[in-house]
């Protein structure tokens, strides 16, 4: 009989032991890894809390006083229950913490940028970093960052939304906008001559406005509104009554006002004075311009950079010479060009020059009409280099430029250009920041404007947030006012402004805060009513308000000069 034996062979035992060792090792490894992961998670959580505590500590130090913060690398400590900086790092258990504070730059639109732009002295970047050794060669670091601002800095209130106008008397009049309606009429200080030209500017940081006037006797006055009353007018000079040989612009950063003007009736140079909020500087004549004729027209524009004091200037003289300079906050510079830009501009008796800034890049564009019909030239200044003169040819023009206007789109490098020529044709073009568009986007608006002896049109970009990239064009069409809306890519159809009549001068202005748009209108004496009146848009709407008569006339004969201006802070 065969005997049955039981038990495990040696091979089976060895195999079983091998499987057991593998499973045991895997289990131990899993347990050890689990312990490691838990430990790492715990240490990371501790490090994150330590890092976040660093940011809150710096915020506490800032709240004690903005001046407590400065760029650098710091550690932290507590003293008397308050946080303070100490050394270049601090440690707790196995963790080392370091606080890095650095300056912040913003572009001209106020956006924070990693490079370029201008320093924002009221913002700092704070980075809290914690490092520690987890095990052996493994080092870990966690960093959190935030931006701190000087929120306790006093909030400044800018100047008013104001309209000033001339009734062709020696007293300028003004009205204030309260957000929904214009105030009743109030007189400013008399200036001793029938007023031809008005320039009105509002301060950005003070409840202040400056009113510049040029009268028929050639006297140029400046008077300052302090929030309630006008000060005594200051006689700047006696110039040429028929041409606006002066302009006013505020510096963006310093908020000082620069008044540039022809100092007498025969000067081939311009002069300037600076208002610092309290007093006018003495007159200084700038002899650098190489132009040879008597100065007739001056245009100024403010650099939009929040830390810039630059103001660009373009001038036109009686010999149809064109030249430009830039104010750098302390002096005028020729931008590297000491020769006349163009010795054959379109005309010397009308404003065929202008300057405006790209609002994002901060580059200035100068443009002027040339003696060749359809031709205008432009140059661009980037703060260090001035480009050569470049042709912009508008082939639909019916003559040389007579009146031109450049208008900057907010928070963009786009600029809209309008030109009324000697044939009373009205054309526009849009600058993209690198090139002009064409007649495809801008068919000629009219070949029969009200006249070409006065500036019968104006342009303005929308500032209401619901209408980005839109713009308005208004012009006297020979019997009324026509208007068009730019959609961002094309002009809409022409519509007649309700209540309008023959019109010889239009001034448009947009409030950058509320988005309201204002139109100051000076009717031609050939109109049936010959009024000064206004219309406006509010709330982002596209329906102009009804005719609001500012003065019942009678208006002056053409040329009507610039007898209305509107200022916003």
Protein Blocks (a to p, Z undefined) as FASTA:
>chain_A
ZZddedddfklmmmmmmmmmmmmmmmmmmmmmmmmmmmmmmmmmmmmmmmmmmmmmmmmm
mmnomklpccdddddddeehiacdehjbdcehjbccddddddddddfkopacfegcjddf
kbccddddddddfbhjbccddddddddddfkbccdddddddddddehiabdcddddehja
ccdddddddehiacfbdcddddfkbccdddddddfkopacddddehjaccddddfbdcdf
kbccbdcdddfklopacddddfbfkbcbdcddddehjaccdddddfkbmcfbdcfbdcdd
ddfbfkbcbdcdddddfkopacddddehjacceehpabdfblcdfbfkbccbdcdddfkl
opacdddddfbehiacddddehjaccdddddddfkbgbdcfbdcddddehiabdcddddd
fkopacddddehlaccdfklmccfbfcdfblkbccbdcdddfbfklghiacddddehjac
cddddehlaccdddddehiacdfbdcddddfknopacddddddfkbmnlpadddddeehi
abdcddddfbgbjaddddebjabdcddZZ
